[in-house]
């Protein structure tokens, strides 16, 4: 007997898009990829052409981002000045390896952080 996933809360399509946008802007590629392939995978079959296109683009962002993290280490694309990560760092709650990976990637690729689009890939 196959069990269906249990949800703490059910998000609307718009709420899911908002979450994914925030994760991309913060450079949280691992979580982005897990959601796209997990609880948010229903966006791939949305009735909206726009939503399906955004989902497909995020799939590509996740693919490229995971490849970068495979080379530079987990968290390499994190935007450390994002309010969530800035707060976690201030409280000493961020993995130091992820911080070092993000700092090293930023030093090697500073121009990518200057784009106005959410994705730095």
C-alpha positions, 0 to 999 in steps of 0.5 A, spaced: 500 500 500 502 506 497 502 512 502 500 519 500 504 525 502 502 528 509 502 536 508 502 540 514 499 545 510 497 546 503 499 552 499 496 555 493 499 555 487 501 563 488 504 561 495 508 556 492 511 561 486 512 566 492 516 561 496 520 558 490 522 566 488 524 567 495 529 561 495 532 563 488 533 570 490 537 567 496 541 562 493 538 556 496 539 551 491 538 545 495 531 547 498 529 549 491 531 543 488 527 538 493 521 542 493 521 542 485 521 535 485 517 534 491 511 537 494 511 543 488 512 538 482 504 539 481 506 546 478 509 542 472 502 540 470 499 547 472 493 550 468 497 556 467 502 557 461 506 562 465 506 557 471 509 551 467 514 556 464 517 558 471 517 551 473 521 549 467 526 555 468 527 553 476 528 546 474 534 549 470 536 554 475 536 548 480 540 543 475 545 549 474 546 551 481 547 543 483 552 543 478 556 549 481 555 546 488 558 540 486 564 543 484 564 549 490 561 546 495 554 546 498 551 553 499 556 556 494 550 560 491 547 563 498 546 570 498 549 571 505 546 578 505 539 575 505 535 577 511 534 570 513 542 568 512 544 574 515 540 573 521 542 566 522 549 568 521 548 573 527 546 568 531 551 563 529 546 558 526 549 557 519 554 551 517 561 555 517 562 550 511 556 553 507 559 560 509 566 559 506 563 556 500 558 562 499 564 567 500 569 563 496 564 563 490 562 570 491 570 572 491 571 568 484 564 570 481 563 577 483 559 580 477 554 574 477 551 578 484 550 584 480 545 582 475 538 585 477 534 578 475 533 573 481 537 568 478 545 569 478 546 563 474 
